[in-house]
Amino acid sequence: MRAIDRWAITKQGVPSLDLMERAGEGVAQALERIVPDGPVCIVCGKGNNGGDGLVVARLLRHAGRAVSVLLSAPAQELAGDAAANLARLPGEAPLSFPAGASMLAEAAVIVDALLGTGFAGEPRGTVAEAIAAIGAARAPVVSVDVPSGVDASTGEVAGAAVQATVTVTFHAAKPGLWITPGKACAGDVHRIDIGIPRGAPIDAALGLIEPTVSRQLPRRAAGSTKFSSGHVVVAGGSPDLSGAPRMAALASARAGAGYVTACLPASLRSALAATLLEVMTRPVPDSGGNLEAEGVPVVLQALDRGGALALGPGIGRTPGAVAFARELGRRAPVAMVLDADGLNAHAGALEDLAGRDAPTILTPHAGELGRLLSCDSEEVERHRLQSVRTAAARAQAVVVLKGDDTLVAEPSGRVAVSRGDSPALATAGTGDVLSGVLAALLAQGLEAFTAACAGVWLHAEAGRLAARVQGSAEGVIASDVIAALPGARGASQC
C-alpha cells in the first residue's frame, strides 16, 4: 500500500491531501452508520494515520457532532498532510494525552487514529498509554486503516493493541487484518475506495482467497471415467482412530475423486469396510491394529494407478506408525497430502520432505507446525505468517496452516489467506475432511498451491452450508461437512 500510495501521488498526480480527505470521509461515514448520535473522541498520532483522524474530526464537527480530539504527541511535531489538517480543524483545539484522557470515558464512540500501516514492533510511551486508555473506556472503537498496535503486514501483535469494533481500511485489505492475532483486533473490516486509480504496478506476494477460486475446481466431462476423475489412496487408521481414514476417504469421493482406495490396518479393515461401501479397501500388515513399515509396499502397489496419496489420518504415534509414515512419505511417487500424525512423524525431520519428486501439501494446525519447526504452538500463533513461510521453504512443499485465518504458503513465499468465518469447522474430524478434499483435487490434476487454495475455500464453504442445514454451527459434525461438499461445490457453479 505504501508503494501504491507513492505511485498514485508521484506517477498519477493524485494529491496526497485528496487521498487523506477521502480516507477521512470514509471513516466518518462508517462511524455515523455505527453510532449515529453522541459525543465522539478521536485519538490521533503524529503521522498520516493521525492526519486521517483529523479529517474525521473536521467533517463530524461540520455535521454537528460533539467531537474531542486527543493528540499523542505535541501539536508542533505533526508535519506534512497531518499538520495541514490540524490547521484546518475548526472549533476547540486538540488536547494532549494524557491530559485529556477523561474525554474517552464520556465518548459514545472512539476513533483510533494513532498508528497506521508503517508501524511494526511494540507501542511505547504515550502511544502505549493511549491504547490502554482506549481499551479501558469500553466504548465502540472505529480504527483507521488498522488497529493501533497491529503490524499491518503480518498480523503480529508485540504489545498493547486496540480492540476495534470496526476497522475502516483503505483501497486494499491489509494482511494484518486477516491474520491472527491481528485479525482478532480488527472487528468488522470495511474496505473503502479513496480514489487511487486502477493499474498500480504492484505484484503482491500475499492475498485473500476469493470465492472466484472455485472456478479452478475440476469439472467432469461427458466422457469422464472413474479413473480419469482422479484416484485417491488414503493410508491411515489405528485402534483408537479408525474413523479418521474413513472420513478422509469419503471426503475425497464427495470432492470429486472418481476412485478412492483406503489402505487400512488389516485387523481393522473388515469393520471399516462395512461403512465404506463406495470405497475400495486394502489390508495393510499391522501390529495390534497399528501400521508398520512392512506395510509400505502394499500402499505403493495401490498407487500403481497414479493419483494422489492422503497420508496420516488416524495412524497414531507408535514407533511402527512413525516409521511407516516416514518411509511412505519418502517413497510415494505421487502427489501427497500429509496430515495429522503423518505430520507428527516428521517432527524434527521436515527437510526430509524436500527430497520428494512429487508435489506435497502439509496441513498442520499450530501445535503440529510447532513440532515440525521444533518450537511451541504459542510461538507459531504469535508469528503465523513467518512460521508458515519458514515451513514451506524448509519442506519445499505447500503448507496449509489451519485456523480461522488458514494460511496457504508455497516455498517461494507466496501466501494466500482464507477469510475463515466458518465456525462449524471447529469440531473433531474436519481436518481429516480437508485432507480428503485436497487429495481429491490433487488427483484431479490441480497444481498443489491452486489445489490447496481451492480446497480450503471449498472446505470452509461446506462448513457454512452444513451450519445452515443443521440450524447452527454448534450442531455440525464432520460427516455433515462431508455431506455438504457437493452442495458447496455446486453453488459455486451457479
Secondary structure, DSSP 8 states (H G I E B T S, - for coil): -HHHHHIIIIIS---HHHHHHHHHHHHHHHHHHH--SS-EEEEE-SSHHHHHHHHHHHHHHHTT--EEEEESS-GGG--HHHHHHHHH--SS--EETTTTTHHHHH-SEEEEES--TT--S---HHHHHHHHHHHHH-S-EEEESS-TTS-TTT----S-----SEEEEESS--GGGTSTTHHHHH-EEEEE-----S------SEEE--GGGGGGS----TT--TTTT-EEEEE---TT-THHHHHHHHHHHHTT-SEEEEEEEHHHHHHHHTT-TTSEEEEE-EETTEE-GGGHHHHHHHGGG--EEEE-TT--S-HHHHHHHHHHHHH--SEEEE-THHHHTTTT-GGGGGG-SS-EEE---HHHHHHHHTS-HHHHHHTHHHHHHHHHHHHTSEEEE-STT-EEE-TTS-EEE-----GGG-STTHHHHHHHHHHHHHHTT--HHHHHHHHHHHHHHHHHHHHHHHSSGGG--HHHHHHHHHHHHHHTT-
